[in-house]
Amino acid sequence: MAGRPASLSGFPEWLPAERIVELSFLDTIRRTFELNGFASLETRSVEPLDQLLRKGEIDNEVYVLRRLHAGADDADAGLGLHFDLTVPFARYVLENAGHLQFPFRRYQMQRAWRGERPQEGRYREFVQADVDVVDRAELAGHYEVEIPLVVGAAMRALPIPEPVISVNNRKLAEGFFLGVGAADPAQVLRAVDKLAKIGPDAVTALLVTEAGLSAVAAKTCLALAGIASFDTSFADDVVALGVSHPMLDEGLAELVHVVERAGEAAPGLVMADLRIARGLDYYTGTVYETVLTGYEGLGSVCSGGRYDSLASDGTVRYPGVGMSIGVSRILGVVLGRDLVRASRSVPSCVLVAVADEDGRADSERVAAALRARGIPCEVAPAAAKYGRQIRHADRRGIPFVWFTADSTVKDIRSGEQVHADPAHWDPPEPDRWPTIAPTRPEESRP
Amino acid sequence: MAGRPASLSGFPEWLPAERIVELSFLDTIRRTFELNGFASLETRSVEPLDQLLRKGEIDNEVYVLRRLHAGADDADAGLGLHFDLTVPFARYVLENAGHLQFPFRRYQMQRAWRGERPQEGRYREFVQADVDVVDRAELAGHYEVEIPLVVGAAMRALPIPEPVISVNNRKLAEGFFLGVGAADPAQVLRAVDKLAKIGPDAVTALLVTEAGLSAVAAKTCLALAGIASFDTSFADDVVALGVSHPMLDEGLAELVHVVERAGEAAPGLVMADLRIARGLDYYTGTVYETVLTGYEGLGSVCSGGRYDSLASDGTVRYPGVGMSIGVSRILGVVLGRDLVRASRSVPSCVLVAVADEDGRADSERVAAALRARGIPCEVAPAAAKYGRQIRHADRRGIPFVWFTADSTVKDIRSGEQVHADPAHWDPPEPDRWPTIAPTRPEESRP
């Protein structure tokens, strides 16, 4: 390979120290999901195009595959890369239903691809961490409480700004819009969804001209979109608007349940926010969006909701509820704005120096003894002057250098050098593996 | 999504209990690499086609991407999915050379794609675990010893049949072939590479007719291919063949060094095997192949070698040495033949039962207390009869059921039920997380 290649816009890659931050994020999310009893799953990266194109709105973003020299027998014709982890998960559930135990709790951390115009937080290749519960025929409502709590626990375990999960309910919104006399609630949803972009006056105009609402009804819908609370007081505000519909009542009761129980378990995490419209057209119950406090402009870093038919084989339907953490979107901000850093760029806690090349085997024996005790280390590349070997460690952030000649280990930060036996010496626990920390601790939790 | 979809040949997916085995394998490999001071890296999944097609031999296996509704401005035209992790790594090194510390030790566990005809151990989408050291200008020879030792340590930490890493050396083979008078050593290599497939007589014929060797020289080359040993005695066998060439001497010295040092550090792992020809045409020094004892028919599960120019920007070249563990190939055998099983299909160690739906919050508090102490658990989906809740746990292999009503926890395997406080109770350590174990322990190591 010759010549200096350029990076590809929308296909992010990290440097080694940044990758340590990403890996730590993924490890933390995984641990939280597993502590909550969600099983890991990965699906293949490709799906048949007809599966991928069911959600018509994004068909122009799908990457289609072909083999470079495909013949007429091309078995891979009609395959595309998945653009999320929900479509493959639904397909996996149908394909393996006979081998799965329901309710099925799974998490999935994988890459997905969309041919979108790249910008901060939007990539063509990105990593998502999805967590879902899917059941056969019926899905209990308490999972609509559990999912945002699990995701909130994972987010709060990361050194990032405080997450706020906004929830709304499809039935509440649709019932409300029917209650004010809308003929097509989906049109009202689409208009209200533009609130942040075009403002209340333009939305009111749309509600009248396109959704056919009266001026009063339009005003009432806008008033609904202004209701939000961390406690269940939002329900009184909704009732005060004087709209009545059985579907509204059902949705309101569900949303009260979610906000009440989540508020008990994790105060300050989950907020009812009746402005949330995105996703209401394909979810059937609770919907979720998440912003990071102080970084609201980034948009939702974690979204999801309840599907009454996540999958169906024609006779049995599989309702599900889940959320998807936009790992790449969060990392794009966290690393792009230097909010979190790793303590070093390599796993090694110790560099074992080499006095002369004939003694390399001695250094390797020390390294093997340290590794056997769970201490990551590497042996110096060459028997250079010690000063140069120490610089080798320093440039990578390796805190300790081991000298076999006199059996000493030096903390190169403090300069302290002590006699040590590789069968017994331990580094301070925070030094054993690389750690990550926020650069602006006042903005972030743990 | 409706209708029962079929799985795609060559795109493997695992069931939850199988995924636990895969995850455990990946965790073990990662830990070994990190204990040895290799930094994690991931690269994007796509590369420009001109980068991917430099190794002409496999161009028909590349998957090319296009956006479904791409216009004339398609910025993604000319991108393909990587077919290995070496091409992207070489590109990454060039692109980021100014930000990396050399020698650069990295591992990379990712998916790759090839449009190959699927068969056991050969997939169209697969996971590889690569480990490489790359340096600027010069790369020390001791890394040719270290790489197979690190890979061997990772493989030996897995519950799989004993690995044997066969090594050969490009200079040894090329020098030897030049020494017997071959005009084009690459032609000799290609003929010898067919030994296993077409047998010695046919190879001899090829060496005479296509590589232009004398009958005596052809016989000598076949004799070389018959030499193998776990110690350095292979060198005497080579010398006894009476062939002389400076490049042969250099390669022989390098191979002796690798076999000698590896034999001291990890007896029985690394074998000189002068039959190994695959890869000799693009590697420049040591080459590696690995078989699992008793599963030799599967072919190499782990290959690699030394490149004197892994990458080059025209002025600086970056020599490297590395190996790639075929994780999917190994798992295909291990799971396909049921050689390893997980202790359960979910992370949960405890199912917290629910006495009645009004008491669900009590069960959730117990679960939260257990999780805070690192015990994975889930709460029962419904306040069904206890027998049914116990069956829920049993079907997933969850060993313990917790009853909040009388504060007891039951080991559903033994039936033993004891009073317990979620702030103090601990499961036996082997039960805390799922574990994996070989089904035929006599065949495997640890």
HADDOCK unambig.tbl for C-alpha pairs under 7 A between the chains (distance, minus, plus):
assign (segid A and resid 1 and name CA) (segid B and resid 311 and name CA) 5.19 0.50 0.50
assign (segid A and resid 1 and name CA) (segid B and resid 312 and name CA) 5.74 0.50 0.50
assign (segid A and resid 2 and name CA) (segid B and resid 311 and name CA) 6.82 0.50 0.50
assign (segid A and resid 2 and name CA) (segid B and resid 312 and name CA) 4.98 0.50 0.50
assign (segid A and resid 2 and name CA) (segid B and resid 313 and name CA) 4.72 0.50 0.50
assign (segid A and resid 2 and name CA) (segid B and resid 314 and name CA) 5.63 0.50 0.50
assign (segid A and resid 3 and name CA) (segid B and resid 313 and name CA) 4.53 0.50 0.50
assign (segid A and resid 3 and name CA) (segid B and resid 314 and name CA) 6.02 0.50 0.50
assign (segid A and resid 4 and name CA) (segid B and resid 94 and name CA) 6.24 0.50 0.50
assign (segid A and resid 4 and name CA) (segid B and resid 95 and name CA) 6.36 0.50 0.50
assign (segid A and resid 4 and name CA) (segid B and resid 313 and name CA) 5.67 0.50 0.50
assign (segid A and resid 5 and name CA) (segid B and resid 91 and name CA) 6.99 0.50 0.50
assign (segid A and resid 5 and name CA) (segid B and resid 95 and name CA) 6.02 0.50 0.50
assign (segid A and resid 6 and name CA) (segid B and resid 95 and name CA) 6.72 0.50 0.50
assign (segid A and resid 11 and name CA) (segid B and resid 44 and name CA) 6.01 0.50 0.50
assign (segid A and resid 12 and name CA) (segid B and resid 44 and name CA) 6.83 0.50 0.50
assign (segid A and resid 13 and name CA) (segid B and resid 43 and name CA) 5.83 0.50 0.50
assign (segid A and resid 13 and name CA) (segid B and resid 44 and name CA) 6.36 0.50 0.50
assign (segid A and resid 16 and name CA) (segid B and resid 39 and name CA) 6.50 0.50 0.50
assign (segid A and resid 16 and name CA) (segid B and resid 40 and name CA) 6.73 0.50 0.50
assign (segid A and resid 16 and name CA) (segid B and resid 41 and name CA) 6.29 0.50 0.50
assign (segid A and resid 19 and name CA) (segid B and resid 40 and name CA) 6.76 0.50 0.50
assign (segid A and resid 19 and name CA) (segid B and resid 41 and name CA) 6.34 0.50 0.50
assign (segid A and resid 34 and name CA) (segid B and resid 347 and name CA) 5.58 0.50 0.50
assign (segid A and resid 34 and name CA) (segid B and resid 376 and name CA) 6.30 0.50 0.50
assign (segid A and resid 35 and name CA) (segid B and resid 371 and name CA) 5.81 0.50 0.50
assign (segid A and resid 35 and name CA) (segid B and resid 374 and name CA) 6.88 0.50 0.50
assign (segid A and resid 35 and name CA) (segid B and resid 375 and name CA) 6.40 0.50 0.50
assign (segid A and resid 35 and name CA) (segid B and resid 376 and name CA) 3.79 0.50 0.50
assign (segid A and resid 35 and name CA) (segid B and resid 377 and name CA) 6.03 0.50 0.50
assign (segid A and resid 36 and name CA) (segid B and resid 376 and name CA) 5.85 0.50 0.50
assign (segid A and resid 36 and name CA) (segid B and resid 377 and name CA) 5.55 0.50 0.50
assign (segid A and resid 36 and name CA) (segid B and resid 378 and name CA) 5.74 0.50 0.50
assign (segid A and resid 37 and name CA) (segid B and resid 346 and name CA) 6.48 0.50 0.50
assign (segid A and resid 37 and name CA) (segid B and resid 347 and name CA) 5.21 0.50 0.50
assign (segid A and resid 37 and name CA) (segid B and resid 348 and name CA) 4.59 0.50 0.50
assign (segid A and resid 37 and name CA) (segid B and resid 376 and name CA) 5.90 0.50 0.50
assign (segid A and resid 37 and name CA) (segid B and resid 377 and name CA) 5.24 0.50 0.50
assign (segid A and resid 37 and name CA) (segid B and resid 378 and name CA) 5.21 0.50 0.50
assign (segid A and resid 38 and name CA) (segid B and resid 346 and name CA) 6.80 0.50 0.50
assign (segid A and resid 38 and name CA) (segid B and resid 347 and name CA) 6.57 0.50 0.50
assign (segid A and resid 39 and name CA) (segid B and resid 16 and name CA) 6.50 0.50 0.50
assign (segid A and resid 39 and name CA) (segid B and resid 346 and name CA) 5.10 0.50 0.50
assign (segid A and resid 39 and name CA) (segid B and resid 347 and name CA) 5.97 0.50 0.50
assign (segid A and resid 40 and name CA) (segid B and resid 16 and name CA) 6.73 0.50 0.50
assign (segid A and resid 40 and name CA) (segid B and resid 19 and name CA) 6.77 0.50 0.50
assign (segid A and resid 41 and name CA) (segid B and resid 16 and name CA) 6.27 0.50 0.50
assign (segid A and resid 41 and name CA) (segid B and resid 19 and name CA) 6.33 0.50 0.50
assign (segid A and resid 43 and name CA) (segid B and resid 13 and name CA) 5.82 0.50 0.50
assign (segid A and resid 44 and name CA) (segid B and resid 11 and name CA) 6.01 0.50 0.50
assign (segid A and resid 44 and name CA) (segid B and resid 12 and name CA) 6.83 0.50 0.50
assign (segid A and resid 44 and name CA) (segid B and resid 13 and name CA) 6.35 0.50 0.50
assign (segid A and resid 60 and name CA) (segid B and resid 67 and name CA) 6.74 0.50 0.50
assign (segid A and resid 60 and name CA) (segid B and resid 68 and name CA) 5.48 0.50 0.50
assign (segid A and resid 60 and name CA) (segid B and resid 69 and name CA) 4.99 0.50 0.50
assign (segid A and resid 61 and name CA) (segid B and resid 67 and name CA) 6.34 0.50 0.50
assign (segid A and resid 61 and name CA) (segid B and resid 68 and name CA) 6.83 0.50 0.50
assign (segid A and resid 62 and name CA) (segid B and resid 67 and name CA) 5.73 0.50 0.50
assign (segid A and resid 62 and name CA) (segid B and resid 68 and name CA) 5.70 0.50 0.50
assign (segid A and resid 63 and name CA) (segid B and resid 65 and name CA) 5.97 0.50 0.50
assign (segid A and resid 63 and name CA) (segid B and resid 66 and name CA) 5.44 0.50 0.50
assign (segid A and resid 63 and name CA) (segid B and resid 67 and name CA) 4.52 0.50 0.50
assign (segid A and resid 63 and name CA) (segid B and resid 68 and name CA) 6.02 0.50 0.50
assign (segid A and resid 64 and name CA) (segid B and resid 65 and name CA) 5.64 0.50 0.50
assign (segid A and resid 64 and name CA) (segid B and resid 66 and name CA) 5.37 0.50 0.50
assign (segid A and resid 64 and name CA) (segid B and resid 67 and name CA) 6.00 0.50 0.50
assign (segid A and resid 64 and name CA) (segid B and resid 68 and name CA) 5.95 0.50 0.50
assign (segid A and resid 65 and name CA) (segid B and resid 63 and name CA) 5.96 0.50 0.50
assign (segid A and resid 65 and name CA) (segid B and resid 64 and name CA) 5.65 0.50 0.50
assign (segid A and resid 65 and name CA) (segid B and resid 65 and name CA) 4.95 0.50 0.50
assign (segid A and resid 65 and name CA) (segid B and resid 66 and name CA) 6.74 0.50 0.50
assign (segid A and resid 66 and name CA) (segid B and resid 63 and name CA) 5.43 0.50 0.50
assign (segid A and resid 66 and name CA) (segid B and resid 64 and name CA) 5.37 0.50 0.50
assign (segid A and resid 66 and name CA) (segid B and resid 65 and name CA) 6.75 0.50 0.50
assign (segid A and resid 67 and name CA) (segid B and resid 60 and name CA) 6.77 0.50 0.50
assign (segid A and resid 67 and name CA) (segid B and resid 61 and name CA) 6.34 0.50 0.50
assign (segid A and resid 67 and name CA) (segid B and resid 62 and name CA) 5.72 0.50 0.50
assign (segid A and resid 67 and name CA) (segid B and resid 63 and name CA) 4.52 0.50 0.50
assign (segid A and resid 67 and name CA) (segid B and resid 64 and name CA) 6.00 0.50 0.50
assign (segid A and resid 67 and name CA) (segid B and resid 115 and name CA) 6.37 0.50 0.50
assign (segid A and resid 68 and name CA) (segid B and resid 60 and name CA) 5.49 0.50 0.50
assign (segid A and resid 68 and name CA) (segid B and resid 61 and name CA) 6.82 0.50 0.50
assign (segid A and resid 68 and name CA) (segid B and resid 62 and name CA) 5.68 0.50 0.50
assign (segid A and resid 68 and name CA) (segid B and resid 63 and name CA) 6.02 0.50 0.50
assign (segid A and resid 68 and name CA) (segid B and resid 64 and name CA) 5.95 0.50 0.50
assign (segid A and resid 69 and name CA) (segid B and resid 60 and name CA) 4.99 0.50 0.50
assign (segid A and resid 94 and name CA) (segid B and resid 4 and name CA) 6.22 0.50 0.50
assign (segid A and resid 95 and name CA) (segid B and resid 4 and name CA) 6.28 0.50 0.50
assign (segid A and resid 95 and name CA) (segid B and resid 5 and name CA) 5.98 0.50 0.50
assign (segid A and resid 95 and name CA) (segid B and resid 6 and name CA) 6.72 0.50 0.50
assign (segid A and resid 115 and name CA) (segid B and resid 67 and name CA) 6.38 0.50 0.50
assign (segid A and resid 311 and name CA) (segid B and resid 1 and name CA) 5.27 0.50 0.50
assign (segid A and resid 311 and name CA) (segid B and resid 2 and name CA) 6.83 0.50 0.50
assign (segid A and resid 312 and name CA) (segid B and resid 1 and name CA) 5.83 0.50 0.50
assign (segid A and resid 312 and name CA) (segid B and resid 2 and name CA) 5.02 0.50 0.50
assign (segid A and resid 313 and name CA) (segid B and resid 2 and name CA) 4.72 0.50 0.50
assign (segid A and resid 313 and name CA) (segid B and resid 3 and name CA) 4.54 0.50 0.50
assign (segid A and resid 313 and name CA) (segid B and resid 4 and name CA) 5.74 0.50 0.50
assign (segid A and resid 314 and name CA) (segid B and resid 2 and name CA) 5.71 0.50 0.50
assign (segid A and resid 314 and name CA) (segid B and resid 3 and name CA) 6.08 0.50 0.50
assign (segid A and resid 346 and name CA) (segid B and resid 37 and name CA) 6.47 0.50 0.50
assign (segid A and resid 346 and name CA) (segid B and resid 38 and name CA) 6.81 0.50 0.50
assign (segid A and resid 346 and name CA) (segid B and resid 39 and name CA) 5.10 0.50 0.50
assign (segid A and resid 347 and name CA) (segid B and resid 34 and name CA) 5.59 0.50 0.50
assign (segid A and resid 347 and name CA) (segid B and resid 37 and name CA) 5.21 0.50 0.50
assign (segid A and resid 347 and name CA) (segid B and resid 38 and name CA) 6.58 0.50 0.50
assign (segid A and resid 347 and name CA) (segid B and resid 39 and name CA) 5.97 0.50 0.50
assign (segid A and resid 348 and name CA) (segid B and resid 37 and name CA) 4.58 0.50 0.50
assign (segid A and resid 371 and name CA) (segid B and resid 35 and name CA) 5.81 0.50 0.50
assign (segid A and resid 374 and name CA) (segid B and resid 35 and name CA) 6.87 0.50 0.50
assign (segid A and resid 375 and name CA) (segid B and resid 35 and name CA) 6.39 0.50 0.50
assign (segid A and resid 376 and name CA) (segid B and resid 34 and name CA) 6.29 0.50 0.50
assign (segid A and resid 376 and name CA) (segid B and resid 35 and name CA) 3.78 0.50 0.50
assign (segid A and resid 376 and name CA) (segid B and resid 36 and name CA) 5.84 0.50 0.50
assign (segid A and resid 376 and name CA) (segid B and resid 37 and name CA) 5.89 0.50 0.50
assign (segid A and resid 377 and name CA) (segid B and resid 35 and name CA) 6.03 0.50 0.50
assign (segid A and resid 377 and name CA) (segid B and resid 36 and name CA) 5.54 0.50 0.50
assign (segid A and resid 377 and name CA) (segid B and resid 37 and name CA) 5.22 0.50 0.50
assign (segid A and resid 378 and name CA) (segid B and resid 36 and name CA) 5.74 0.50 0.50
assign (segid A and resid 378 and name CA) (segid B and resid 37 and name CA) 5.22 0.50 0.50
